[in-house]
Amino acid sequence: MADLNVAAEPPPSDADLVARCRAGDAAAWQAVVMRYQRLVLAVTRRAGLDEHASADVFQTVFARLVEHLPGLRDGDRLQAWIVTTTKREAMALRARARRLQPIDGADGEPGLLDDLPDDAPLAEDTLSHLQQLHRLRQAMERLDERCRQLLQLVFRDDDEALSYEEVGRRMNMPVGSLGPTRTRCLGKLRKLVE
């Protein structure tokens, strides 16, 4: 059985990625996009945007990051900058769409009066939840492969929950060792999230 105490190399900090992006490192840009793409899309969807509008905001946010990166003083504030920019762009896109929508509808399409969006800012608890999910995803990436795979199988987020027998078969582990191993892996994850 593989050693569960060997952790993968920790991913670079936001400050390190920002410095590397400023130096023109394409791999660092890719890492930034991969790290924050889910958070950006979650914020846009929570703001009520559909898939296409969310994709537009996603592109705008990262284009603005290219423009503003030289002026970003604290690289560790990258996540806050991305969240704030995403919220602003999502609200601006909704406002533009509302101005262009006919009031009474046309050709069977709903009009502005049929679907008034809520202009209230995103609730801070929702934003906090999205940021916690982001930290959890980052911590999962830092776990060793065996722990990551075990936790993904045990805590699936779909309707097809696996039995311990099936998890044991897929992991090539005895069912009796799944519980203790899961507990150790959760302890490692907890430490990485803190």
RAFEN-V835717 format. One record per pair of residues at least 24 apart in sequence whose ideal C-beta (glycine too) atoms are under 10 Angstrom apart, sorted by sequence separation. I is the first residue (numbers start at 0). J is the second residue. D is the distance in whole Angstrom. If there is no record, write none. Layout:
i->I j->J d->D
i->I j->J d->D
//
This chain:
i->10 j->34 d->8
i->36 j->60 d->10
i->60 j->84 d->5
i->61 j->85 d->10
i->63 j->87 d->9
i->93 j->117 d->10
i->94 j->118 d->8
i->153 j->177 d->8
i->32 j->57 d->9
i->35 j->60 d->9
i->36 j->61 d->9
i->59 j->84 d->8
i->60 j->85 d->5
i->63 j->88 d->8
i->93 j->118 d->8
i->145 j->170 d->8
i->152 j->177 d->9
i->153 j->178 d->10
i->35 j->61 d->8
i->59 j->85 d->9
i->60 j->86 d->10
i->90 j->116 d->10
i->60 j->87 d->9
i->145 j->172 d->9
i->153 j->180 d->10
i->154 j->181 d->9
i->56 j->84 d->9
i->57 j->85 d->8
i->59 j->87 d->10
i->60 j->88 d->6
i->90 j->118 d->7
i->149 j->177 d->7
i->153 j->181 d->6
i->32 j->61 d->6
i->35 j->64 d->9
i->56 j->85 d->6
i->59 j->88 d->5
i->60 j->89 d->9
i->90 j->119 d->10
i->152 j->181 d->10
i->31 j->61 d->8
i->56 j->86 d->10
i->58 j->88 d->10
i->59 j->89 d->10
i->90 j->120 d->8
i->150 j->180 d->10
i->56 j->87 d->9
i->57 j->88 d->9
i->90 j->121 d->9
i->149 j->180 d->6
i->150 j->181 d->7
i->153 j->184 d->9
i->154 j->185 d->9
i->32 j->64 d->9
i->53 j->85 d->10
i->56 j->88 d->5
i->59 j->91 d->9
i->89 j->121 d->8
i->149 j->181 d->6
i->153 j->185 d->9
i->28 j->61 d->9
i->31 j->64 d->8
i->55 j->88 d->8
i->56 j->89 d->5
i->59 j->92 d->8
i->55 j->89 d->10
i->56 j->90 d->10
i->86 j->120 d->7
i->146 j->180 d->8
i->149 j->183 d->10
i->150 j->184 d->6
i->56 j->91 d->9
i->86 j->121 d->6
i->145 j->180 d->8
i->146 j->181 d->9
i->149 j->184 d->6
i->150 j->185 d->7
i->28 j->64 d->9
i->52 j->88 d->10
i->53 j->89 d->8
i->56 j->92 d->6
i->85 j->121 d->10
i->148 j->184 d->10
i->149 j->185 d->10
i->28 j->65 d->8
i->31 j->68 d->9
i->52 j->89 d->8
i->55 j->92 d->6
i->56 j->93 d->10
i->146 j->183 d->8
i->147 j->184 d->8
i->150 j->187 d->10
i->146 j->184 d->4
i->150 j->188 d->7
i->42 j->81 d->9
i->46 j->85 d->8
i->53 j->92 d->9
i->82 j->121 d->9
i->145 j->184 d->8
i->146 j->185 d->9
i->28 j->68 d->10
i->38 j->78 d->7
i->42 j->82 d->6
i->45 j->85 d->10
i->46 j->86 d->7
i->48 j->88 d->10
i->52 j->92 d->6
i->86 j->126 d->8
i->146 j->186 d->10
i->147 j->187 d->10
i->41 j->82 d->10
i->42 j->83 d->10
i->45 j->86 d->9
i->48 j->89 d->6
i->52 j->93 d->8
i->143 j->184 d->9
i->146 j->187 d->6
i->147 j->188 d->9
i->35 j->77 d->8
i->39 j->81 d->6
i->42 j->84 d->10
i->43 j->85 d->6
i->46 j->88 d->9
i->47 j->89 d->8
i->48 j->90 d->10
i->142 j->184 d->7
i->146 j->188 d->7
i->34 j->77 d->9
i->35 j->78 d->7
i->38 j->81 d->7
i->39 j->82 d->8
i->42 j->85 d->5
i->43 j->86 d->9
i->46 j->89 d->4
i->47 j->90 d->10
i->52 j->95 d->10
i->83 j->126 d->10
i->20 j->64 d->8
i->34 j->78 d->9
i->38 j->82 d->7
i->41 j->85 d->9
i->42 j->86 d->6
i->45 j->89 d->9
i->46 j->90 d->7
i->48 j->92 d->7
i->52 j->96 d->7
i->82 j->126 d->7
i->143 j->187 d->8
i->20 j->65 d->9
i->36 j->81 d->10
i->39 j->84 d->9
i->40 j->85 d->9
i->43 j->88 d->8
i->44 j->89 d->9
i->48 j->93 d->7
i->142 j->187 d->6
i->31 j->77 d->7
i->35 j->81 d->5
i->39 j->85 d->5
i->42 j->88 d->9
i->43 j->89 d->5
i->46 j->92 d->9
i->47 j->93 d->7
i->141 j->187 d->9
i->142 j->188 d->6
i->17 j->64 d->10
i->21 j->68 d->6
i->34 j->81 d->9
i->35 j->82 d->9
i->38 j->85 d->8
i->42 j->89 d->7
i->46 j->93 d->7
i->49 j->96 d->10
i->82 j->129 d->8
i->141 j->188 d->9
i->20 j->68 d->6
i->21 j->69 d->7
i->48 j->96 d->9
i->82 j->130 d->7
i->20 j->69 d->10
i->39 j->88 d->9
i->43 j->92 d->8
i->138 j->187 d->9
i->139 j->188 d->7
i->142 j->191 d->7
i->21 j->71 d->9
i->31 j->81 d->9
i->35 j->85 d->9
i->39 j->89 d->9
i->43 j->93 d->10
i->138 j->188 d->6
i->141 j->191 d->5
i->17 j->68 d->7
i->20 j->71 d->9
i->79 j->130 d->9
i->82 j->133 d->9
i->138 j->189 d->9
i->140 j->191 d->9
i->141 j->192 d->10
i->17 j->69 d->10
i->78 j->130 d->7
i->81 j->133 d->10
i->138 j->190 d->9
i->139 j->191 d->8
i->21 j->74 d->9
i->135 j->188 d->8
i->138 j->191 d->4
i->139 j->192 d->9
i->17 j->71 d->6
i->20 j->74 d->9
i->137 j->191 d->8
i->138 j->192 d->5
i->17 j->72 d->10
i->19 j->74 d->10
i->78 j->133 d->7
i->137 j->192 d->8
i->138 j->193 d->9
i->17 j->73 d->9
i->18 j->74 d->6
i->78 j->134 d->9
i->135 j->191 d->9
i->14 j->71 d->10
i->17 j->74 d->3
i->20 j->77 d->9
i->134 j->191 d->9
i->135 j->192 d->6
i->13 j->71 d->10
i->16 j->74 d->7
i->17 j->75 d->8
i->134 j->192 d->6
i->14 j->73 d->7
i->15 j->74 d->7
i->17 j->76 d->9
i->78 j->137 d->10
i->134 j->193 d->9
i->13 j->73 d->9
i->14 j->74 d->3
i->15 j->75 d->10
i->17 j->77 d->6
i->13 j->74 d->5
i->14 j->75 d->5
i->16 j->77 d->7
i->131 j->192 d->8
i->12 j->74 d->7
i->13 j->75 d->5
i->14 j->76 d->9
i->12 j->75 d->7
i->13 j->76 d->8
i->14 j->77 d->8
i->17 j->80 d->10
i->13 j->77 d->4
i->12 j->77 d->9
i->13 j->78 d->6
i->13 j->79 d->10
i->13 j->80 d->10
i->47 j->114 d->10
i->13 j->81 d->10
i->48 j->116 d->10
i->47 j->116 d->6
i->46 j->116 d->9
i->47 j->117 d->7
i->46 j->117 d->10
i->46 j->120 d->9
i->47 j->121 d->10
i->46 j->121 d->6
i->45 j->121 d->6
i->45 j->122 d->9
i->42 j->121 d->7
i->46 j->125 d->10
i->45 j->125 d->6
i->45 j->126 d->8
i->42 j->125 d->9
i->45 j->128 d->9
i->41 j->125 d->9
i->42 j->126 d->7
i->45 j->129 d->7
i->41 j->126 d->10
i->44 j->129 d->10
i->41 j->128 d->9
i->42 j->129 d->6
i->38 j->126 d->10
i->41 j->129 d->5
i->42 j->130 d->10
i->41 j->130 d->10
i->39 j->129 d->10
i->38 j->129 d->6
i->41 j->132 d->7
i->37 j->129 d->9
i->38 j->130 d->7
i->41 j->133 d->8
i->38 j->132 d->8
i->37 j->132 d->8
i->38 j->133 d->5
i->37 j->133 d->7
i->35 j->133 d->8
i->38 j->136 d->9
i->34 j->133 d->8
i->37 j->136 d->7
i->34 j->136 d->9
i->34 j->137 d->7
i->34 j->140 d->9
i->33 j->140 d->9
i->10 j->137 d->7
i->9 j->137 d->10
i->10 j->138 d->10
i->10 j->140 d->6
i->9 j->140 d->9
i->10 j->141 d->6
i->9 j->141 d->5
i->7 j->140 d->8
i->8 j->141 d->8
i->7 j->141 d->6
i->6 j->141 d->6
i->7 j->142 d->7
i->6 j->142 d->7
i->7 j->143 d->6
i->6 j->143 d->6
i->7 j->144 d->7
i->5 j->143 d->6
i->3 j->142 d->9
i->4 j->143 d->8
i->5 j->144 d->10
i->7 j->146 d->10
i->3 j->143 d->7
i->5 j->145 d->9
i->6 j->146 d->9
i->7 j->147 d->9
i->2 j->143 d->8
i->5 j->146 d->10
i->1 j->143 d->8
i->3 j->145 d->6
i->4 j->146 d->10
i->1 j->144 d->8
i->2 j->145 d->9
i->3 j->146 d->6
i->1 j->145 d->5
i->0 j->145 d->8
i->1 j->146 d->10
i->3 j->149 d->9
i->0 j->170 d->10
i->0 j->171 d->9
i->0 j->172 d->7
i->0 j->173 d->10
i->0 j->176 d->8
i->3 j->180 d->7
i->4 j->183 d->9
i->0 j->180 d->9
i->3 j->183 d->6
i->3 j->184 d->7
i->6 j->187 d->7
i->9 j->191 d->9
i->4 j->187 d->9
i->3 j->187 d->8
i->6 j->190 d->10
i->6 j->191 d->8
//
